[in-house]
C-alpha cells in the first residue's frame, strides 16, 4: 500500500502501442483503504492539453449471489384453477 493515505502514482506507459488506445500513463492509488489501477490519456481541448483519468478497483467487487430465475411456467400455474 501507499506510504501516504489517499495518494498514488502515475508513470509513463513504456508499452504504449501507437495503433491502440493504450493509456499514456499508468499507475496505482489507494483511496480510503481501497486499491485502484490508474490509467491516464493526454488530450487536447478548447483550453489546451489536459489529462483524462480512469480508475479501476484492483480487486473486482464481489458479485451478489444470483437467485434462481423464475420460469414463466411458475407465474401461470399459480393463477390456473386446475
Secondary structure, 3 states (H helix, E strand, C coil): CCCCCCEEEEEECCCCCCCCCCCCEEEEEEECCEEEEEEEEEEEECCEEEEEEEEEECCCCCCCCCCCCCCHHHHHHCCCCC
